[in-house]
Amino acid sequence: MTKQQKLTKLIEIAIENGLKTPFLEKEVLTINCGRQFGKNHSLTLWRNGLLLSHDFAKAIWGEEDGTGLEGVNFPKWQMHLQQAVISDDPLEYYWKNKP
């Protein structure tokens, strides 16, 4: 599966889970995941900005608590977002850890 296909599927999951972002409508998904923003914008920066946003992480993993290191409870989205930030490839982290 290509990175674009993975990102598209993750965006669809986030929208199904209630993500409310005006630029993430179904029509956008068919235009190469954001390339319509123009040649002056980097798709990689757009992708990482989306993946590392609180709203997107909440839509993917939810607000329920999970147990982190040393038994400390954090919302699942926070724990996963922290791991995505320090991962080599946030998209791959999301893909491997999606619910």
Secondary structure, DSSP 8 states (H G I E B T S, - for coil): --HHHHHHHHHHHHHHTT---TT-SHHHHTSGGGGGG-TTS-HHHHHHHHHTSHHHHHHHH-S-EEE-GGG-EEEHHHHHHHHHHHSS-HHHHHHHH--
